[in-house]
Every structure is written in structure tokens, then in C-alpha cells.
Amino acid sequence: MGVRGVVAASALVATLLSGCGDDAGAGAVAEDAVWRTSTDPVEVRGLAWATGSTVHLADGTEIHTADPVRAFLVAGDGVFYEPLAQGEEDGSSFAGGPLYFAAPGREPVDTGLSAYDREIAASPDGTTLVLLDADHDEGSAVLRFFDLATGEAFTSEDGMGNDHDDPEWNLSEAEVHVRGVSDDAVYVSALEGSYVYDLATGEGRPAGEDDEPPGWDADPLHSPGGRWRIEQRDTGPDRVVGRDGEEVDLVLEEPRSALSWWADEETVVGTVARGPGRTNRTRPGDAVSLLSCVVPSGECTTYPESTGQLVLFPAGSEIQGIYLQGGDG
């Protein structure tokens, strides 16, 4: 989406952030805001998915939001999410609305921030939230980091060209977006080119030849680390095979099981279809449910509550949303 999608609410975000100085983070958000410092981190590994106003974590935890979810990220003690706007029927990516936080057993709270597709991300371990903030009127952009483990917040302007003096400067013509996050760095298409920022300090530097975000050229059939791959078949369950040719013995409840992508190195995601068909292709009348399997144990879980629902996955996933048909009854 880039800055063209970010600038619409930038004035609001700038106002929220203006009250605490360069390194204080969100000015309108109290320093002790419940989402700012994590005290009981949720499980971020494995498959997280959402239907309606419920986010399901891999360990079975359910987090309830006040409104249907448009898009979400798992981090800190819960999930950061954008509600569906009035009149919207579905979503999968952040669109520029207010960003809320919800945790198990707690009422959702408004963070005071706004969220945009590819402009907000969380570190794989869920300890850092990164937000790109652009101010169209000022012609500037910054990255804002929220260390959820410590409550610290800081900003970086490295690579953002904020010292320009060109009267014809137009920030809205630039393509600036967050490309991905690793355990210790965030990769950004900045105003001055591709940059890499240290998650611990916010310090940025121009990206080198080997500086690419995790999975930027990955085959969705291969696990992120490359150890496993999905072998898709027309008949019989899809298989998972190791790089040395060893096959994972998947413990499946249904023979019509299709695998399509990886939530992480150990979690493969797909669907199961119940109906009279003999192939893995979904037929009219089938009841389709979400499926995940853990490798190398082969333990699989089917989620019947996903049948007939629009299922959303965390922003940045290989597949962000899918509708699962409900069958004939």
C-alpha cells in the first residue's frame, strides 16, 4: 500500500504522538497503558486464526474482541486488531482504522494508534510492535518501535529523508512500507531506499545485497527454514516430506486433506473436506474445515468451528484469509 495508503490518517497519528517528545512513543497513550508492557505473554508460535469477534491461538486460547475483526497481529499479552468498519462484511488486512488491543479475559482497549497494511508488524517472538507513521503535511515519515517486554517506545528517522528542502517534495508519491521482520531487525522500503533497522535500538542502515526479509522469495510449499516441503496430490492426503526424503506420518481424521502453507517452521496449514468426493478438490456440498499439523510429530488438529466461516490469519501470513464452505447441512 505504501505511503499513499498511510497519509490519510497521518494528521491524527501525528497529534497522538506529539505530546511526549521524540523518544516517548504514543503521546496520547498513557505510559502504563495495558498493552504497552507485557506481563503475561500469549503463545505466538503455531497457527493463530480469527472468525467474527474471536481470535484462536495455537494453544487453544480464545481472545474475544468487542467487534468483528478486520485484521490482527499476535504480540505481547494478546492481539492487536482493527475492527471491521460499519457496512464492511469481510477483511484480511489493515485498512487504516483505529488499532485495538485485546487479551484473554480482558475488555479490549483502544491503543490510540492507526494500522495500515504492510505498515505495521510484530517480531516473530511477539515482543516488539513496529508502526510506520507518515505526516503528509510535514512531508516526513518515521518508524515507531514499541518494546512490549519493557514498555519502552522509541522512533527512528534513518533513511526517511526528513531533512529535505525541496519545495516540490511530495511524500504521497513515495512508496514506503514495512517489508518484513526477523528476530532482531525490521526491513523497510524507506524514502532513501531499502533499509534495515535494529529492533533493539531503532538504528537503521542501508540494506546490503544479502539483507532481505525472512521468506521474501520463499515457496509457500516449503517450510520457512527449508527443512520440510508439502507434496500436493490429487487423491489421498497431501504429504509432508523432509529434505532427505523422509515422510512425516500425519495423523489425519479425514482422507481428503489438502495442505497449502506454513504458519511457522513446524506448523503446516490446510483444510479437510467432508463429503462424497474422492479427490482433495472441494466439491459443492462439501463441509470444509481448517486443519493444522505439527512436524515432525505428525499430530494434526481439525477446527470444526471454522466450517462455513471466513477465517482470517495474522497480517503478513502467506494466506491472509479464506472462506470455508459449510456443506449441505
N, C-alpha and C positions, 0 to 999 in steps of 0.2 A: 504493500500500500504506500509506503514512503511518507514523506512529509506532507504531500498533498492530502493524505488522509488524516494527518496529525493536527494540522493547523486550525481546524475548525473550532476546537475547544481549548486552544493553547492559552488564550487570554484567561480563561477560568483557572487552568492549572497554574499559570504564572502567578495569579493572585493568591492561590492557595499556598504557593511556595515562597512568597515574597517576604514573609514575616520573620524568618529565623536566620537570615544570613546565608552565605554560600554553602556552608557545610552542614546545615542543620536539617535538611530534608524538607518534608512537607510542613509548611508553616502553619496551616490551619489544623494540622493533626497533632494532638497532644503527644508529648514525649512518652507518656505512659499508655498510649493507645494500645488496646488489647492485642492488635495484630503486629505491633512493632517489635516486641520481644517474645520469642518463643520459650515457653516453659514446659510444654508437653507435646513435642513434635509428633506429627502423624506419620504413618508409613508412606513413603514416596516411591518405593520400588514396586514393580509389578504393574498390573493393569488397574487404572482408575477410569471410571466411566460415569456418565450422568444421564438421567432421564427425568424430564419435568423439573421438579424442585428438589431432587435428591441426587447427591454425588456419592458413588460407591467406591471405596478404596479397596486395595488388593487384599487387605487382611479382614475384610468383611465389615469394616466400619462404615456407617452411613452418616453423611452430613446433610442436614436439611437446611435449605435456603428459603427465604421468605417468598421468592418468586421463581418462576421457571428460569433455568439457566440458559444464557446465550452462549457463553464460553467460560472456561475456567482453567486455573493452574493449581497444582497441589504444592504447598510450601508452608513452612513454619508449623503452626499448630492446627492448620486446616486448609481451606481452599480460598483463593482469590477468584472472584467471579463477576461477570457482568450479567445482569438480569435481561431477559427479553424486554424489548420496548413494547409499549402498548400497540396492539394491532399486529405485531410480529407473530409468526407461527413456528418458526424454527431458527436455528443458528448453528454456528460451529466455530466462529472466530470473533474476536473482539471487534466492536464497531464504533467505539468512541463514547459509550455511555459511562456512567459512574461505576467505579470499581468497589465491590463489597468484599467483606471477609466473613467467612462462617467457619465455626469449629464445632466438633461434636458436643452436643448438649448445650450450646450457647446460642443466643439470639444473634443474627447477622448484624454487622455494623458497616457503615459507610466509611471507607478509608479516606475520603476527600480527594482521591485521585481519579483519573480517567484512563481507560485502557484502549489500545489500538492493535489491530492485527499486525504481528511481527514487530511491534514496538514495545512489547512487554514480555518478559521471560523470567524463568526461575532456574537457578542452578540445579543440576541433577540430584543433589542431596537435599534440596529444599531449604537451604539456609540463607539464600540471597535472592532478593527480588530486584530486577533491573527494569527501569522505565525510561523510555526516550521522551523528553519534553521539548517541544518546539514552540517558540514565540514568533509568530508571523510578523507582528507589528515591529518588534525589535530586530527581526532577521537573525535570530540566534537559536541554537539548539544545544541541549546538554543531556548527558546521561545521569540518571539518579539511581543510586545504589542504596538498598535497604538491607543491612545485615540483620536478619531476623534472629540470629543466635545471640547477638549482643544488644540489639536495639539501636545500633549506630546507623546514621544515614549520612551520605556524602554525595558530592556531584563531581563530574568531570566534563571539561570543555575541550579536552585534547582532540585534535582533528576536526573540530566543528567549525573552524573558520570564523569565529565570533569577533575577530579583530579586523574584519573587512571595513574598507572605507569607500566602497564603490556605491555611488548614489543609485545605480541601476540594479543593485543587488535585490534578488527576489528569491527568498528561501523556498517558496512554494514550487519553484522549478527544479529543486534538487530532490534526488531520491536518497533518502536517509532511512535506514531501517536496521533493526537487530536481526542478524543472520543466524545466530545460534549461541549456545552457552555450553561450556565444558565445566569440569570440576573447579577450575581456577581462573577461567577467562571468559569474557564475552566478546563476540565477533560482530563488528558493526560496519555497514556501509556508511561512512561518515562523509561530511562535506568535502574533506580533503583526501578522500579515497578510502580504501579498506583499512580498518584499524582493529587492534586487539587491545582490550582493557583488562587489567588485573582486577579480579573480583574483590581482593582484599584491600586494595588501595584506590582503585579507580584510575590509576595511571595508565594512559594509552600510548601506543606506539604504532607506526605504520606496519601493516602486515607484510610479512615476508612471503617467499614462494611457498613455503610449507605451512603457512598459517591459514588453515581452513577450518571452519566449524565442524564439530563431530557429525559424521553422516551426510555431509553436503553432497557427496556423489554416491551414496550407498544404494545398493539394490535392496528394495524392501523385502525381498525373499531371503536375504542374508541377515543374520543377527548383527547387531552393531559392532561387535568385536570380530566378526567374521568366522567364528568357530562353527556355527550351525547354519544350515540353509533349509528352506522349505522346498519340498518337491511336490508340486501340484499334479494331481491325477484326475482323469475323467471319471473313473469308477473306483470305489473304495476310498477310505480316508486319505487325505494328504499326509505326507510323511515329513519328518524332520531328520536330516542326515548330517553327521559331523564331517569336518574337513577331511578326515581319514576314511570316510565311507561308513562309519558305524551308524546304525539306525537307532533312533530313540524309540523305545516301546511306549507309545502313547496309550494311556488308559482311558478309552473313549466309551461313552454311553451309547452313542449313535454312530452307525457306519457312514452316514452321509455328512462327513465333517470336512470343511474347507478351511485352510489356513491362508492368511494373506499378508501379515506384517508382524513386526516385533515391538512390544512395548518397552523392552529392555533386553539385555544380553541373554536373560534366562526365561523370558516370558513371550511366547508366541500367541498371536491373537487370530481368531477366525470366527466361524459360525457353524452351527449344526442345523440341519433341516430335517423335520419330521413330516413324512408323507409317503405316498406310494412310489415315488421316483427311485431310480436305481443309480443315477449319477449324482455328482456333487453340485450340479447346477440346480438353482432354485426353480421350482415349478409353481404355477398358480395353485393355490390351495395348501401349499406347504406352511408349516409353522416354523419360523426361523428364530434361533436364539444365539446370543453372544457366547463365545467359547474362549477360554484361555488355557494354555498348558505350560507347565514348568519343565524346563530341561536342565539336566539330563534325567531327572527322576521320572518324567513322563506323566506326572499327576495332572489331570485335566479337571476343569470346573466349567459347568454349563450354568448360565444365568437365565432361568425361565422367565424371570420378571422383566427381561429385556424384550421378550416377544411382543410384536405389534407396536413397538416404541421407536421413536427417534433417539438413537444413542449417540451421545457426544463423548469425545475423548479429549484429553488435555491439549490446550493450544500448542502447536508445534509438533503434534504427533503425525506419523506418516499418513494416517487417515483421521480426519477430524470429526467426522460424523457419518452415520449410516442409519437408514431406516430398515428395520427388520419386520417383515410382513407377519401378520398374525395368524394366517391359516384360515381354514373353513369353520373353525369353532371348536 
